[in-house]
Amino acid sequence: MNPLVRIQPRSADLGDGMLVRRTLPNRRQRMVGAWCFLDHAGPVQFEPGKGLHVGAHPHIGLQTFTWLIEGEVLHRDSLGNEQLIRPGQVNLMTAGHGIAHTEDSLHDGVRLHAAQLWIALPPEHQDCAPAFDHYPTLPQWREGGAELTLLAGRYGQRTAPARIHSALVGIDIACDEASALTLALDPGFEYGLMALVGDLKIDGETIRTDELAYLGKGRGELHLALPAGARVLFLGGEPFDEPVQMWWNFVGFSRADIAQAQAAWERGDERFGAVGDGRARRLVAPPLPWRGPGDTRLPHT
């Protein structure tokens, strides 16, 4: 059994007082199965007149997976979708060949708490047509003092409705009283747990809020101890055969994938299209990190 690896978050500022804690990707661990990005946003109480406002930006080669815990966020994309997401719901945007979108608080001056994840698309799906899906209802059940919500994939006899393309699982665990849980694991999956609220114990070892505990694979079960009020994000999946490349908002399997997407965004190519009436603020991509013609490396974002 692999030893537990602790991954410390790093902070990123999205503006208006919105700080996120990012644990994936990380130099110590790039992915957990197909899960390749994890931001924990909030909980934050915005000041009057302020909120979450993320300008138009592109994606390729991934699915964005938004799990909302508090607040209301409006999604708009270049396919013409406009969808409000509320607590307990999931937005799943499949970028594939290319899509652009914006994210905005429905009301300024309110609380917001969410997890933003990306799922890397496997090679056979990385260039698929873009799509968007909204899931207002998810499988839920109770174990002792904990309520579990199956966000993605399968667990036991339950299957989440989200349309994904890799073998994986995602579960939100929220406790209204102190709880001891035993989770059944697939030894072929690698797993990670992030403490969103409160600390937790994994086989007696304490994991602090916003730490990601990476468990590797080979385990058949996991013993958790959670205090009242705790909330945990549990992720797992089959490890990718081929590591993905990531730069800014792009995921691909080569330097060329990334460079072509960035060039298309910079020149306003119709590959990504316009969001709404096209007047939304467009985010500017950072310069590509190439050091020379023969350099195929990408930084660990």
Secondary structure as GFF3:
##gff-version 3
##sequence-region A 1 301
A	DSSP	beta_strand	5	7	.	.	.	ID=ss1
A	DSSP	beta_strand	10	13	.	.	.	ID=ss2
A	DSSP	beta_strand	19	24	.	.	.	ID=ss3
A	DSSP	beta_strand	35	45	.	.	.	ID=ss4
A	DSSP	beta_strand	53	59	.	.	.	ID=ss5
A	DSSP	beta_strand	62	70	.	.	.	ID=ss6
A	DSSP	beta_strand	73	77	.	.	.	ID=ss7
A	DSSP	beta_strand	82	85	.	.	.	ID=ss8
A	DSSP	beta_strand	90	94	.	.	.	ID=ss9
A	DSSP	beta_strand	99	105	.	.	.	ID=ss10
A	DSSP	beta_strand	111	120	.	.	.	ID=ss11
A	DSSP	beta_strand	131	135	.	.	.	ID=ss12
A	DSSP	beta_strand	140	143	.	.	.	ID=ss13
A	DSSP	beta_strand	146	155	.	.	.	ID=ss14
A	DSSP	beta_strand	158	159	.	.	.	ID=ss15
A	DSSP	beta_strand	168	175	.	.	.	ID=ss16
A	DSSP	beta_strand	179	184	.	.	.	ID=ss17
A	DSSP	beta_strand	190	197	.	.	.	ID=ss18
A	DSSP	beta_strand	200	202	.	.	.	ID=ss19
A	DSSP	beta_strand	205	207	.	.	.	ID=ss20
A	DSSP	beta_strand	212	216	.	.	.	ID=ss21
A	DSSP	beta_strand	221	226	.	.	.	ID=ss22
A	DSSP	beta_strand	231	237	.	.	.	ID=ss23
A	DSSP	beta_strand	245	247	.	.	.	ID=ss24
A	DSSP	beta_strand	250	252	.	.	.	ID=ss25
A	DSSP	alpha_helix	255	266	.	.	.	ID=ss26
###
